[in-house]
Amino acid sequence: MDEILAVLRAAGEATRLRILALLRSGELTVGEIVSVLDQSQPRVSRHLKLLCEAGLLDRFREGTLIFYRLSEQNSAKKHHQAILGWLDNFDSIVQSDQSKLATIRRSRFEAAQAYFTDNAAKWDEIRSLYVPEQQVEQALLDCLEERYFSNILDIGTGTARMLELFAPQCDQGLGLDVSLEMLGHARSHLLEKNLDHCTVRRGDMYDLPIEDESQDLVLFHQVLHFADDPALAIKESCRVLRPNAQMLIADFAPHDEEFLRDEHAHRRLGFADDEIINIAAMSGLNASGITHLTGGRLDVTIWQFCANSA
Ligand SMILES: C[S@@+](CC[C@H](N)C(=O)[O-])C[C@H]1O[C@@H](n2cnc3c(N)ncnc32)[C@H](O)[C@@H]1O
């Protein structure tokens, strides 16, 4: 009873209920929540603190930004479902908050798109600035131990370098990207390398234009740190994995190079093992390996997963 009363007290206030409703659509920074609610930061921070204390939200700091998300604890999920289940999605305040959030996300998406448009031509040069690329690529190949796949899906394919790397190990490779400029470079790249069995097309990681349970291997190479909602992207990618299929995620380990946010459109400053493994587990993936690659300006981690059997 004590727990329920604490939860109801925390959620039983208009601003806090709005915050819970907003966080249904993924993690947000304090600044974003403040912009949607149009209230002062100290006031919003007080509400956030109360929601955290009641176990309804998780808070994490990354560089100069503080993020909040709905807590992943099982007991908290039960409370979110109950409380948010009472909320009318057509309520005018809920709708207005959602539309303000959509505007904020759209402008961030457009800024990231502009970045990729401007940098598509020099992407291969940029990617090598941060990471010991050859080391990462060798480690990715090692994870799969020369296994052969009927198809491979590379999400956020960029210039299709990952398709080129895994081309000898598949019958068919498909790369998806939201940036038309990147896709243009990817197509030239595949043509130049005579990789006829690899193609690219437009596709969003949150809504893959791909059938359920159709892919043998899914790759996310240096993509998730751009994601507003990495958990949703991983969940969507799990939908398309065949039983026992593999997934490889390569991304930065946690770091504090804040300039990557300002100058290179990064949303997240790397990922801790726990975070990726927990997100993947919620989508039904089993971790089968972790490789930490150190020695570059930024460290890279490769997380390897296997989908459940049928
Ligand atoms: C850092 S690049 C990595 C490209 C490639 N995986 C590589 O390793 O070279 C990130 C790519 O993710 C793409 N991207 C960003 N948001 C995306 C989304 N929502 N859906 C699909 N691709 C996305 C960008 O357009 C960009 O090409």
The ligand as an SDF file (V2000), in Angstrom:
LIG
                    3D

 27 29  0  0  0  0  0  0  0  0999 V2000
   27.6820    7.7920  -38.4830 C   0  0  0  0  0  0  0  0  0  0  0  0
   26.8670    7.3130  -39.9150 S   0  0  0  0  0  0  0  0  0  0  0  0
   27.3600    5.5990  -39.9520 C   0  0  0  0  0  0  0  0  0  0  0  0
   27.2500    5.0370  -41.3050 C   0  0  0  0  0  0  0  0  0  0  0  0
   27.7110    3.6090  -41.4660 C   0  0  0  0  0  0  0  0  0  0  0  0
   26.9790    2.6820  -40.6190 N   0  0  0  0  0  0  0  0  0  0  0  0
   29.1920    3.5080  -41.2760 C   0  0  0  0  0  0  0  0  0  0  0  0
   29.6060    2.8070  -40.3820 O   0  0  0  0  0  0  0  0  0  0  0  0
   29.9390    4.1340  -42.0030 O   0  0  0  0  0  0  0  0  0  0  0  0
   25.2160    7.2340  -39.3380 C   0  0  0  0  0  0  0  0  0  0  0  0
   24.2080    7.0350  -40.4290 C   0  0  0  0  0  0  0  0  0  0  0  0
   22.9500    6.8300  -39.8060 O   0  0  0  0  0  0  0  0  0  0  0  0
   21.9710    7.4280  -40.6300 C   0  0  0  0  0  0  0  0  0  0  0  0
   20.7640    7.6530  -39.8590 N   0  0  0  0  0  0  0  0  0  0  0  0
   20.5410    8.6080  -38.9260 C   0  0  0  0  0  0  0  0  0  0  0  0
   19.2790    8.5000  -38.4650 N   0  0  0  0  0  0  0  0  0  0  0  0
   18.7060    7.4470  -39.1100 C   0  0  0  0  0  0  0  0  0  0  0  0
   17.4230    6.8380  -39.0660 C   0  0  0  0  0  0  0  0  0  0  0  0
   16.4400    7.2940  -38.2700 N   0  0  0  0  0  0  0  0  0  0  0  0
   17.1800    5.7670  -39.8480 N   0  0  0  0  0  0  0  0  0  0  0  0
   18.1360    5.3020  -40.7020 C   0  0  0  0  0  0  0  0  0  0  0  0
   19.3740    5.8530  -40.7990 N   0  0  0  0  0  0  0  0  0  0  0  0
   19.6560    6.9050  -40.0100 C   0  0  0  0  0  0  0  0  0  0  0  0
   22.6350    8.7040  -41.1040 C   0  0  0  0  0  0  0  0  0  0  0  0
   21.9990    9.2460  -42.2400 O   0  0  0  0  0  0  0  0  0  0  0  0
   24.0740    8.2220  -41.3600 C   0  0  0  0  0  0  0  0  0  0  0  0
   24.2440    7.8230  -42.6790 O   0  0  0  0  0  0  0  0  0  0  0  0
  1  2  1  0
  2  3  1  0
  2 10  1  0
  3  4  1  0
  4  5  1  0
  5  6  1  0
  5  7  1  0
  7  8  2  0
  7  9  1  0
 10 11  1  0
 11 12  1  0
 11 26  1  0
 12 13  1  0
 13 14  1  0
 13 24  1  0
 14 15  1  0
 14 23  1  0
 15 16  2  0
 16 17  1  0
 17 18  1  0
 17 23  2  0
 18 19  1  0
 18 20  2  0
 20 21  1  0
 21 22  2  0
 22 23  1  0
 24 25  1  0
 24 26  1  0
 26 27  1  0
M  CHG  2   2   1   9  -1
M  END
$$$$
